[in-house]
Amino acid sequence: MLPEILTNIPGPVSLGLAKRLAEAECRNTTFLTDDWPVFWERAEGANVWDADGNRFLDMTSGFGVAGIGYGFTGEALRQQSVSLMHAMGDVHPARVKVELCEVLSEITFEKWQGKKGKCLFGNSGFEAVEAALKTAVLATGRSGILSFEGGYHGLGYGALLGQGIGWFSEPFEGQLAKVTRRLAFPQTEEELEIFKKELWKIDGVGIGAVLVEPIQGRGGIIVPPLGFLTELRKWCDAIGAVLVFDEIYTGFWRTGKMFACEREGVFPDLICLGKALAGGFPISVCIGKAEIMDAWPETHGEALHTSTFLGNPMGCAMAIEAIRRYREPETQAMVAAASQHLAAALRTLSDLPAVKNIRGEGLMMGVETDSGERALSAVKGLLQDGILALPDGPHGDVVALTPPFCVSKEAIDFAIGKLRGRLRGAHAPSRVVSGAPAGNLA
Ligand SMILES: Cc1ncc(COP(=O)(O)O)c(C=O)c1O
């Protein structure tokens, strides 16, 4: 459905909640100004309603979580919550954890290589990344990490080791091990050639993990040229490092394939999944080739890597239902139709002077503008139009568009029409409340 705006944005209820939150929450967390945010009350399909009753069109999928659309795993949650909300993940687990492990193996390593995969669950995406980094140490005996500028893997201390957006880690450098080597993430064929030379110059002796997003998300929706993943695969095989694909954002059709690595037909040793995995429950997983995961010693009652909510039954039941839906041919067709329409609509923006580049794959698209201020003011303007969008990229200059798969053609046209209007107008300087560059709202 198209937006329906009934009040000023933010409306009076949202403004009141913002005031209370400013007193009650760490001030670094929620971006609060007099024109941002709106407080959510309910969501369905591609729409979100705020606490003032305004209906928005969500072009973010709530950080890429909503997958097919808000609520598509709601019935699975309702049924599971009646029987079992919590189990003892690594001690007396829920039945659904077993089923989810099996289905995750089927859709990844069994499909790709005819070999079983094994799972290690977490709650947030960054925990899956940390599970992968620990696995790599155990499998290789090496602590070094190779990762990429602009890479984003979450903000836990382990995950921060791999990320490549400096200001996320700078205040905490003193507590971070110096184990990471970073390379530029190639965007063009020329950059790919430079990357290949740089890669093979690296003495890989200490490197146990190569951590990479097959398509960078928070780094500004960057699609590397074909051949990039192939080269990484070759290098990892040559030096004996574990190749980790962080598909927390790109996984489950976001980029037009079930997994973004399928675009190049290159497969990792470990894959990290989260976000759309359950369509709206904090559950994540690192899945690995069985022979690599078996580097973990067998537990004798005290797991080396676990947590209270590991394999939560509600998350598992929702993920099983989400994957059942993701495997239906209708989902692929829905993604293909919406992607084509979005790409065509975005091409109409290419004549705007403020637009420097339009890029992406599937339903993970970005419009690079001429500045972070421009993108932030466009995103704030879109909020006034009833459209939820986010700035992305290390400089916040990319307007990211990652709608739920069920978004209608009419809704896409509406959103891109409004974006055109917002990018055409002059942009007002924005006020930023944290130390982060303008546009860091995600
Ligand atoms: C590629 C990627 N990896 C990891 C993460 C971290 O996930 P979470 O925020 O759930 O910890 C994100 C979040 O945006 C992401 O985009």
The ligand as a MOL file (V3000), in Angstrom:
LIG
                    3D

  0  0  0     0  0            999 V3000
M  V30 BEGIN CTAB
M  V30 COUNTS 16 16 0 0 0
M  V30 BEGIN ATOM
M  V30 1 C 27.0990 -7.7560 6.2130 0
M  V30 2 C 26.7400 -7.5960 7.6520 0
M  V30 3 N 27.3570 -8.3640 8.5560 0
M  V30 4 C 27.0710 -8.2830 9.8650 0
M  V30 5 C 26.1370 -7.3730 10.3160 0
M  V30 6 C 25.8720 -7.2730 11.7850 0
M  V30 7 O 24.6270 -7.8160 12.1010 0
M  V30 8 P 23.9430 -7.4090 13.4880 0
M  V30 9 O 23.6840 -5.9500 13.4280 0
M  V30 10 O 22.6930 -8.2510 13.5130 0
M  V30 11 O 24.8950 -7.7830 14.5690 0
M  V30 12 C 25.4690 -6.5460 9.4130 0
M  V30 13 C 24.4940 -5.5540 9.8640 0
M  V30 14 O 24.1120 -4.6430 9.1800 0
M  V30 15 C 25.7910 -6.6570 8.0440 0
M  V30 16 O 25.2110 -5.8710 7.1190 0
M  V30 END ATOM
M  V30 BEGIN BOND
M  V30 1 1 1 2
M  V30 2 1 2 3
M  V30 3 2 2 15
M  V30 4 2 3 4
M  V30 5 1 4 5
M  V30 6 1 5 6
M  V30 7 2 5 12
M  V30 8 1 6 7
M  V30 9 1 7 8
M  V30 10 2 8 9
M  V30 11 1 8 10
M  V30 12 1 8 11
M  V30 13 1 12 13
M  V30 14 1 12 15
M  V30 15 2 13 14
M  V30 16 1 15 16
M  V30 END BOND
M  V30 END CTAB
M  END
